């Protein structure tokens, strides 16, 4: 009886000490998530894991990636959450990520989890390319709705298209890598040369082109499905176009930064990010999430959306990032909007 009591006491003390290892901790979390998603994710996490708070540092994917690389010698982030897996692979190549297998990671779709054991990043959801087409403005201008990527090179669209700068935006980067895969290296650059003639502006945000199309500032915005579906649901006069050649995409993922002083709390956030509860939140925004059977249908996104995604090699995208962005910047950066 006394042995049993001591055993229970030991278990209780262990649980107490384990809790104290991460209680009353504020994690600095770098993210490229949309600003209108952050509050819901933070509220649910802090409800599920009391004692750990989140302090967000938010920017577009390319800017967050550059910031993390610049801070390599003295990391400021504890966790990276909602950043492109292709960017996390760049960080991993620099030895900046802490390998960790979150609780329940084996339940996730292996296609959206790092294949290292233990993984250095774990996927949350997939976001992919969509064209936002303002039907009202297009009617005024006599523009037909495009059906393919190559349609966007037609002379009638000159000065009518906006898209994200791939050096700033993960959406822009997966568009570029998808075109290089779809049309081949030479054909991809030839395509982008032709598209460039019709581009009015390259933005530093993946969602901004769809917002501009939704308000009628430009009739066509190359963006991604979450922002497009949300704008449509809010009454914007846009149609969502999913080009027939295939859609570029990436995985929003979570990783722990190596050297964090709050490792126990960081692991709690990684555990939560991989949980069914978290994936149910992601499913309110995205058609494809890492946890099988959780995704919900969206009236504006086709049921076969996942099958429309191109065969993307995220490791290739990471390994070739510097080369691709240098070439893109040299060719097209003259039309980028000024940086703030």
Backbone torsions as a table, in degrees:
resi	resn	phi	psi	omega
1	UNK	NA	-45.2	179.6
2	UNK	-64.7	-38.7	178.3
3	UNK	-62.1	-42.3	179.2
4	UNK	-62.7	-43.7	179.3
5	UNK	-61.9	-44.5	179.0
6	UNK	-63.0	-38.1	179.6
7	UNK	-63.2	-43.4	178.4
8	UNK	-65.0	-38.5	179.4
9	UNK	-63.8	-41.4	179.6
10	UNK	-62.8	-43.0	178.4
11	UNK	-62.3	-42.6	179.6
12	UNK	-63.4	-43.2	179.1
13	UNK	-65.6	-38.8	178.2
14	UNK	-61.8	-44.2	179.2
15	UNK	-63.2	-38.9	179.8
16	UNK	-64.6	-46.6	-179.0
17	UNK	-65.9	-37.8	178.5
18	UNK	-63.0	-42.4	179.4
19	UNK	-64.7	-40.7	-179.0
20	UNK	-65.9	-21.0	-179.1
21	UNK	-67.2	-23.9	-178.5
22	UNK	-127.8	-2.4	-179.1
23	UNK	-69.8	153.1	177.3
24	UNK	54.4	43.3	-180.0
25	UNK	-116.0	138.8	172.2
26	UNK	-111.2	120.5	179.6
27	UNK	-93.2	134.2	171.2
28	UNK	-87.3	116.5	-173.2
29	UNK	-119.3	116.9	176.1
30	UNK	-84.9	136.3	-174.5
31	UNK	-148.9	153.5	170.3
32	UNK	-116.7	12.2	176.4
33	UNK	-58.5	153.1	175.9
34	UNK	-63.5	141.8	-176.2
35	UNK	-57.9	-32.8	-177.8
36	UNK	-79.5	1.2	174.6
37	UNK	-99.2	-23.2	-168.0
38	UNK	-62.8	-43.7	-176.1
39	UNK	-61.2	-44.4	-178.5
40	UNK	-64.8	-42.1	-179.8
41	UNK	-66.0	-44.0	-179.3
42	UNK	-65.0	-44.2	-179.1
43	UNK	-59.8	-45.1	-178.1
44	UNK	-68.8	-41.2	178.8
45	UNK	-62.5	-48.9	-177.4
46	UNK	-68.1	-22.9	173.3
47	UNK	-75.6	-41.6	-178.8
48	UNK	-75.8	-29.8	-177.7
49	UNK	-127.0	74.8	-178.9
50	UNK	-62.3	141.6	-180.0
51	UNK	103.9	-14.3	177.6
52	UNK	-117.8	126.6	-179.8
53	UNK	-110.1	159.3	178.0
54	UNK	-115.7	133.7	169.6
55	UNK	-115.5	110.5	-175.5
56	UNK	-81.6	143.7	164.1
57	UNK	-124.5	107.8	-171.7
58	UNK	-112.7	134.6	173.4
59	UNK	-155.4	172.2	173.7
60	UNK	-65.1	160.2	-171.8
61	UNK	-54.6	-50.2	-177.1
62	UNK	-62.5	-37.5	-179.2
63	UNK	-70.1	-42.5	176.9
64	UNK	-62.3	-42.4	-180.0
65	UNK	-61.1	-46.5	179.1
66	UNK	-63.1	-38.8	179.9
67	UNK	-64.2	-44.9	179.6
68	UNK	-62.9	-42.8	179.1
69	UNK	-64.7	-38.8	179.4
70	UNK	-65.9	-27.5	-178.5
71	UNK	-94.8	12.4	-173.8
72	UNK	-51.8	-43.0	-176.8
73	UNK	-71.5	-23.5	-179.7
74	UNK	-144.7	75.8	-175.5
75	UNK	-58.3	136.5	178.1
76	UNK	-101.1	-23.1	-178.1
77	UNK	-89.6	144.0	171.6
78	UNK	-89.8	-39.7	-175.9
79	UNK	-139.9	148.1	170.1
80	UNK	-113.8	124.4	-174.9
81	UNK	-136.3	128.3	-180.0
82	UNK	77.0	38.3	176.2
83	UNK	-120.8	148.0	-175.6
84	UNK	-56.4	135.8	177.7
85	UNK	-59.8	-33.6	178.6
86	UNK	-63.2	-32.9	175.2
87	UNK	-72.7	-40.0	178.8
88	UNK	-64.6	-31.4	176.0
89	UNK	-66.8	-32.3	174.2
90	UNK	-64.2	-45.0	178.3
91	UNK	-63.8	-39.6	-179.2
92	UNK	-63.1	-38.7	178.1
93	UNK	-62.8	-24.1	178.2
94	UNK	-91.7	2.6	178.6
95	UNK	70.7	31.0	-172.9
96	UNK	-98.8	-6.1	-175.5
97	UNK	-108.6	146.7	179.8
98	UNK	-93.5	112.5	177.8
99	UNK	-59.4	137.3	178.7
100	UNK	-164.5	132.0	176.3
101	UNK	-99.2	103.7	-179.5
102	UNK	-62.2	155.7	176.6
103	UNK	-59.4	130.7	177.8
104	UNK	82.0	7.5	-177.1
105	UNK	-61.3	-26.9	-179.9
106	UNK	-65.4	-16.5	179.5
107	UNK	-82.7	-12.7	-176.0
108	UNK	-83.0	158.3	176.1
109	UNK	-64.3	120.9	-175.3
110	UNK	-61.6	-23.1	-179.9
111	UNK	-66.1	-19.2	-175.5
112	UNK	-115.2	23.8	177.8
113	UNK	-132.5	139.3	175.6
114	UNK	-51.7	135.6	-175.8
115	UNK	-85.3	2.5	174.4
116	UNK	-72.9	157.9	179.9
117	UNK	-128.4	107.5	1.2
118	UNK	-77.3	159.4	-178.6
119	UNK	-70.2	152.1	173.8
120	UNK	-95.6	-18.1	174.4
121	UNK	-143.1	152.3	-179.4
122	UNK	-132.6	127.9	-176.0
123	UNK	-69.8	151.6	176.6
124	UNK	-110.7	-55.0	-177.3
125	UNK	-155.6	167.1	176.1
126	UNK	-106.2	134.6	170.1
127	UNK	-123.8	140.3	-171.6
128	UNK	-139.7	171.4	-170.7
129	UNK	-69.7	143.5	174.3
130	UNK	-151.6	143.0	173.7
131	UNK	-98.4	127.5	175.1
132	UNK	-95.2	119.3	-173.7
133	UNK	-118.8	112.9	-178.7
134	UNK	-79.4	108.7	-174.5
135	UNK	-69.3	-33.0	-179.1
136	UNK	-69.5	-50.7	-180.0
137	UNK	-66.2	-36.9	178.8
138	UNK	-63.4	-39.4	178.6
139	UNK	-63.0	-40.3	178.7
140	UNK	-62.2	-35.2	-175.8
141	UNK	-94.4	-3.5	-179.5
142	UNK	70.3	33.0	-178.7
143	UNK	-95.0	136.1	174.3
144	UNK	-85.4	151.4	178.8
145	UNK	-71.5	127.6	177.2
146	UNK	-70.8	152.5	177.2
147	UNK	-117.7	-18.7	-176.9
148	UNK	-134.0	165.9	174.7
149	UNK	-62.5	-40.7	-176.5
150	UNK	-68.4	-23.5	174.5
151	UNK	-58.3	-31.9	-176.1
152	UNK	-67.9	-9.7	178.4
153	UNK	-91.5	0.1	-179.6
154	UNK	-66.9	143.8	-177.4
155	UNK	-56.1	-29.5	-177.0
156	UNK	-62.6	-19.6	-177.9
157	UNK	-95.5	8.2	-176.1
158	UNK	-59.2	124.2	180.0
159	UNK	74.9	11.1	-175.3
160	UNK	-109.0	-1.2	-171.2
161	UNK	-117.5	139.0	170.0
162	UNK	-123.3	146.2	178.1
163	UNK	-149.5	163.4	-178.4
164	UNK	-77.3	144.6	172.4
165	UNK	-71.5	122.9	-176.0
166	UNK	-68.3	-18.8	177.2
167	UNK	-75.3	-22.5	179.8
168	UNK	-103.0	-32.3	-168.7
169	UNK	-118.0	132.6	173.8
170	UNK	-64.1	-33.6	177.3
171	UNK	-63.3	-46.5	178.0
172	UNK	-61.3	-38.6	-177.9
173	UNK	-69.1	-40.2	179.9
174	UNK	-72.8	-23.2	172.0
175	UNK	-63.5	-50.1	-177.4
176	UNK	-61.9	-46.9	-179.0
177	UNK	-66.6	-33.2	177.1
178	UNK	-65.5	-42.4	179.5
179	UNK	-65.6	-36.2	177.2
180	UNK	-67.7	-30.7	176.6
181	UNK	-77.7	-44.3	-176.4
182	UNK	-67.4	-43.2	-171.9
183	UNK	-106.6	0.6	-176.5
184	UNK	83.7	161.7	-175.8
185	UNK	-57.5	-53.6	-178.9
186	UNK	-67.6	-45.0	-179.4
187	UNK	-64.8	-31.8	179.4
188	UNK	-66.4	-44.3	178.8
189	UNK	-68.9	-35.6	175.7
190	UNK	-62.1	-41.7	177.2
191	UNK	-62.0	-45.8	-178.3
192	UNK	-67.4	-30.0	173.5
193	UNK	-60.7	-45.0	-179.2
194	UNK	-68.6	-41.0	178.9
195	UNK	-63.7	-39.7	-178.0
196	UNK	-56.1	-35.1	180.0
197	UNK	-63.1	-24.7	-178.5
198	UNK	-99.3	-6.9	-177.7
199	UNK	-76.7	131.1	174.1
200	UNK	-85.6	-37.8	-176.1
201	UNK	-163.6	143.5	169.3
202	UNK	-100.5	124.9	-177.7
203	UNK	-95.3	166.2	178.5
204	UNK	-100.3	21.5	-179.9
205	UNK	-142.1	138.9	178.5
206	UNK	-72.1	-28.6	-178.3
207	UNK	-87.3	-23.5	-174.2
208	UNK	-58.6	-41.4	179.1
209	UNK	-57.9	-36.2	178.6
210	UNK	-72.8	-36.9	176.1
211	UNK	-62.2	-40.8	178.9
212	UNK	-66.0	-39.3	176.5
213	UNK	-67.3	-39.5	-178.3
214	UNK	-62.9	-35.6	-179.1
215	UNK	-88.6	-5.1	178.4
216	UNK	86.8	7.2	178.6
217	UNK	-63.4	-39.0	172.0
218	UNK	-136.8	148.3	-178.3
219	UNK	-76.4	-21.3	-174.8
220	UNK	-132.8	126.3	176.6
221	UNK	-129.1	124.8	175.1
222	UNK	-84.9	118.4	-172.1
223	UNK	-145.4	-140.5	179.7
224	UNK	-141.5	165.4	-164.3
225	UNK	-68.5	-33.3	179.9
226	UNK	-61.2	-53.0	-178.7
227	UNK	-64.7	-37.3	179.6
228	UNK	-64.3	-48.3	-179.1
229	UNK	-65.3	-38.5	179.2
230	UNK	-65.4	-43.6	179.5
231	UNK	-62.5	-42.4	178.0
232	UNK	-62.0	-44.9	-179.3
233	UNK	-63.6	-28.7	179.8
234	UNK	-84.7	3.5	173.6
235	UNK	101.2	4.3	178.9
236	UNK	-64.5	141.7	-177.9
237	UNK	-81.7	59.6	-178.7
238	UNK	-119.7	150.1	167.2
239	UNK	-105.3	144.8	175.8
240	UNK	-92.9	125.3	179.8
241	UNK	-112.0	127.9	178.3
242	UNK	-112.8	94.8	-172.9
243	UNK	-50.6	138.5	-170.4
244	UNK	-66.9	-24.3	-178.3
245	UNK	-68.4	-26.0	-178.0
246	UNK	133.5	162.1	-172.6
247	UNK	-114.7	130.6	170.2
248	UNK	-67.8	155.7	-176.7
249	UNK	-162.4	167.5	172.2
250	UNK	-152.8	173.9	-179.3
251	UNK	-110.1	125.7	169.0
252	UNK	-76.4	129.6	-170.7
253	UNK	-140.0	169.5	-179.4
254	UNK	-119.7	140.7	175.9
255	UNK	-149.3	152.5	176.0
256	UNK	-97.4	134.3	178.6
257	UNK	-78.5	131.6	177.9
258	UNK	-63.7	133.8	178.8
259	UNK	94.9	-0.4	176.7
260	UNK	-55.3	141.3	177.1
261	UNK	-85.3	-1.4	-177.6
262	UNK	-125.8	52.0	-172.9
263	UNK	-60.9	-42.5	-178.4
264	UNK	-61.2	-44.6	179.2
265	UNK	-68.9	-37.3	178.5
266	UNK	-62.3	-38.8	177.6
267	UNK	-65.4	-35.3	176.9
268	UNK	-62.1	-40.6	178.2
269	UNK	-68.1	-39.9	177.4
270	UNK	-63.9	-40.5	176.4
271	UNK	-60.1	-46.2	-178.5
272	UNK	-64.6	-41.4	-178.0
273	UNK	-60.8	-30.4	-179.6
274	UNK	-90.1	-1.3	-174.0
275	UNK	-79.5	163.9	176.2
276	UNK	-64.7	-39.7	178.7
277	UNK	-55.1	-46.7	-179.7
278	UNK	-66.4	-42.9	-178.9
279	UNK	-64.1	-30.3	175.4
280	UNK	-65.9	-31.6	174.0
281	UNK	-70.7	-44.6	179.1
282	UNK	-58.6	-36.8	-176.4
283	UNK	-66.7	-17.3	175.5
284	UNK	-73.4	-15.4	-177.6
285	UNK	-114.6	-29.3	-171.9
286	UNK	-128.2	149.1	-177.0
287	UNK	-78.6	-21.9	-178.5
288	UNK	-127.5	123.0	176.5
289	UNK	-125.6	165.5	-173.3
290	UNK	-71.5	-28.2	-177.0
291	UNK	-87.5	114.0	-176.9
292	UNK	-60.1	142.7	174.9
293	UNK	81.6	4.2	-176.8
294	UNK	-99.7	-31.8	-174.6
295	UNK	-57.8	140.5	179.1
296	UNK	-106.8	156.3	178.3
297	UNK	-74.7	151.0	177.3
298	UNK	-128.1	128.8	-175.5
299	UNK	-62.7	-16.7	-176.6
300	UNK	-103.1	-3.4	-178.9
301	UNK	-120.0	129.4	-176.4
302	UNK	-61.9	147.1	-178.2
303	UNK	-62.0	-27.2	-179.5
304	UNK	-95.1	24.7	-174.6
305	UNK	-51.5	-44.2	-176.7
306	UNK	-61.0	-33.7	-179.1
307	UNK	-74.2	-13.3	179.5
308	UNK	-84.0	-12.3	-177.5
309	UNK	-71.0	138.5	178.8
310	UNK	-68.8	162.9	176.1
311	UNK	-78.0	90.5	-174.0
312	UNK	-92.2	132.0	176.1
313	UNK	-104.3	98.3	-174.8
314	UNK	-64.9	-32.1	177.7
315	UNK	-67.3	-38.2	175.7
316	UNK	-64.2	-42.4	179.0
317	UNK	-60.2	-39.9	179.7
318	UNK	-70.6	-45.0	-176.3
319	UNK	-65.8	-29.9	-176.1
320	UNK	-103.2	8.9	-173.6
321	UNK	-57.8	-51.6	-176.9
322	UNK	-61.0	-44.4	-179.3
323	UNK	-62.4	-45.7	-177.3
324	UNK	-66.3	-44.3	-178.0
325	UNK	-68.4	-35.2	177.0
326	UNK	-63.3	-43.4	179.6
327	UNK	-67.0	-43.2	-179.4
328	UNK	-62.9	-45.1	-178.3
329	UNK	-62.1	-42.5	179.5
330	UNK	-62.6	-37.9	-175.6
331	UNK	-80.5	-40.0	-162.2
332	UNK	-127.3	-6.7	-170.1
333	UNK	-64.3	-13.7	-178.9
334	UNK	-61.2	-21.2	-179.9
335	UNK	-100.9	9.0	179.0
336	UNK	-74.6	144.8	176.0
337	UNK	-66.3	153.7	179.0
338	UNK	-61.9	143.9	175.8
339	UNK	-78.9	144.0	-179.6
340	UNK	-72.6	NA	NA
